[in-house]
Each structure stands twice: as C-alpha cells, then as structure tokens.
Amino acid sequence: MRLASAFALAMTLVLAYAGQTLSDEQTPSDGSSGGPVERAGNLDQYFRNELDVLRELHRRELERDRIAAESLENLRKNRPPDPDAEVRINFDNDWFILNAAGGDWGYTSGIRTSAVWPLDFGRESLMGRWRAGEDTTLRSWLLTLLDTPEGPGRPFFGVSLGQEMYTPRDLDRDTVDPDDRPYAGWAYLGALFQIRGPLGRVDTELQIGGTGRYSGAEQCQKLIHENTDAPNPRGWDHQISDGVGINAYLRPSRLIFNLQHPREIGMPVQLGDAQLYAETAVGTLFTAQSVGVSIRMGWIKENWVRRLEPGQYVPDRKIPHRFEADGIELFQLYFFSRLQSQYVLRNGRIQGLPWVESEHTLAINPIVHEGEFGLYFQPVNAVAFIFASTHRTQETRNGVSDSAGHSYGHLQLVVYWY
C-alpha cells in the first residue's frame, strides 16, 4: 500500500515537472506569463504542497497500523480466559422428558464423566514444530480454523468414562421380538484431545470399551428399576453379545455467525451465534459421517471473538487478569438448538461388533436425523448447568416399534477451575 502510494506520487511529481518544463519552453518571451523567477517560485510551491500531501498520507497509514495493532492486542487481552480445568458430569435418560413415541426404550439411559485441562506446548514440542512447519493443505486448513490474528488456538487433553443402555419397547417380553431393536450396552474409557480457537475448534476422542456383559448395562438397569417401581426388563439374556471394541471420533466446528452486543460491557458479550460442524466416527462399534449446525441465542460470554474489520477500533475494556471477587464475570444464560444429519455405515448397538455373533440384530437405517433444544445456565464462574431434549429419527430399517424415532433428556453439570 505504501509502496504503491509513494510510486504514484513520484510519478505525479515527475509528470508535473515535465509539464512545467514544457510550459517554460512554449511561453512567449514578452513576459506575459511571468518571468523565470516567478515560474520557479510556483514550481517550488507545487512541490512543497505535494510533499505535504505525501506526509499526510504516510501519517494516516501509520495511524491505521497503530489502531489495528492496538485493537488486536485489546481483543487478545479482553478475550474470556480458558479454564485451567473443566469437569463435565452428564446424565441422559428418556425419563427426563416424555419419549416422543411413549415408554422407556431406545437410548434409554447413559452417563458420562469427562475432565480436560490445557496443554502448554513450547516451540520445541511436537505441536510447536507442527505450527511452524512446512505448509500443507491440511495444515493450512487447520491453522485457518484454529489460529487467527485475534488469537491462537489452545490445546487441551482429557479423559472420559461412560456407559450407554439401549432397550426395546416391550420390557416385559423375555423372548426376541424381530420387529424391535435388541438390548445393548456400551461402557468405555476415552482419551480426549481438543484445540480451541477464537473462531473454531477441533475435538477428537478415542474410546476403548465393551459390549454385552462387559458393559454392565444389564445390572445397572435392573438395579435402577428395582428401586424406582419401574417394570423389570426381562430380555437382557438376548442382548448384543460380549465383545471389546474401539472407536475414534473427529469433530471440527467453525463459527459462521456472531451477533455482538451493541455496547462494550466488560468482556465481549454475544447475543447469538451459529456454528457449522462435521463429525467423523470410525471404529468397530460405530462408523458414520455427520454434518450439522448449532445455534445459540441469549447472553453469551464464551471464547468466540469477532473478526477485526479494516479500520475498526476495539477499545481496551480494562478487564482484570483474574475475575472479580463476586464471581459473576462469566454469567451466561442462553438457549441453544442443534440440527444434524448422519449417514451410518455401521451401528454395533444394533448390529453387534463385526467379529462377534449376536442372537438378535437388525438392519440399520443409513440416514438418521437428530434435533436438540436446550438451555445453558452459568450463574457463577465455577459452575454451569445444561438441560436439553433430543429427538432421533428411526435407526433400524425394519423395526416397527422404532418407526417414530425416540427422544431422551439430557442433564449436565459443568465445573470450571480458573
């Protein structure tokens, strides 16, 4: 920009000088257009004026650069901090809501606990060398997703532990129903790796677990039903057979819309945003490709930041490094919704593991859709609560009882350490 401006001005000065010289040569000698001294004075004043214009252009470019650098620094400084650790305890159960088709069946219950904490990679670490390494298409795409001028992505590592239970509609039946899904359980231990950036994130998880008796689903459901006056599930003898499986998940997501609060109130406040995501699942239990969009509306103070537009100034909001003693700097309250479409190649919860023969299996429906609506409430920095309702369309191809799909509720407690 500066080089082009200087070049254009220099060419203007050269042409002006050439034009003035030509004019001198064509001016009559009777002095009607002024003498040589007067013309020289006019030319000197012209050059002085042009140099003043050049200085003003240069000053404005320096000021734009200063504003851009200061705004970027303010965006980084005022970005809500990532927690030093994060623990999530999640309960899924169709008892929390009315199952769309009624009854206690389908994905009937699940529990999951996970903990993540940040990893600080130096320049000599594997991640540091990768960031500074040779350009490739994949590397450029990931860095575009995770690193922006407004701030770099930050890596997290964690572990997860969970259990899932699936049952047919008729819990009183002790024989196989060929039109209903089988009993199934999956219990697993997982390793998590995440990179959270200002405008996107990548989540990965590797799960190793067991089906059948290895999952403990039968014992857990019977124990819960015995103590809650619920019907005794009598068909667990025909569940998906015992087996050990492994599954990997990759989920990149990207912010596509961000509605900022019109006023500068403490940390950046959002009134809404939208994210696109894709999830790839590969393994012996579940293989599928999903795409979806999630939308949030409310009072949001998470790590998304707006892009800095040319010439835009973002002031310093004077946010302290640590939160105020009253602990309400990260108060959040918003509604969220999610729509997802999934192409399923294999579902071991219905078909069993590939090398283990099960007594009762069904063919899967390859196209499954899922919708979710919920509420996120974070009254103080350290704790948040999530409640959501999820509906999933038919997962089996021939399952008559599964034709309406099924629904379940979702409760989650999140504890943050800063």
Buried (B, 14 or more C-beta within 10 A) or exposed (E): EEEEBEEEBEEEBEEBEEEBEEEEEEBEEEEEEEEEEEBEEEBEEBBEEBEEEBEEBEEEEEEBEEBBEBBBEBBBEBBBBBBEBBBBBBBBBBBBBEBBBEBBBBBBBBBBBBBBBBBEBEEEEEBEEEBEEEEEEEEEEBBEBBBBEBBBBBBBEBBBBBBBBBBBBBBEBEEBBEBBBBBBBBBBEBBBBBBBBBBBBBBBBBBEBBBBBBBBBBEBBBEBBEEEEBEEBBBBEBBBBBBBBEBBBBBBBBBEEBBBBEEBEBBBBBBBBBBBBBBBBBBBBBBBBBEBBBBBBBBBBBBBBBEBEEEEEBEEEEBEEEBEEEBEBBBBEBBBBBBBBBEBEBBBBBBBBEEBEBEBBBEBBBEBBBBBBBBBBBBBBBEBEBBBBBBBBBBBEEBEBBEBBBBBBBBBBBBBEB
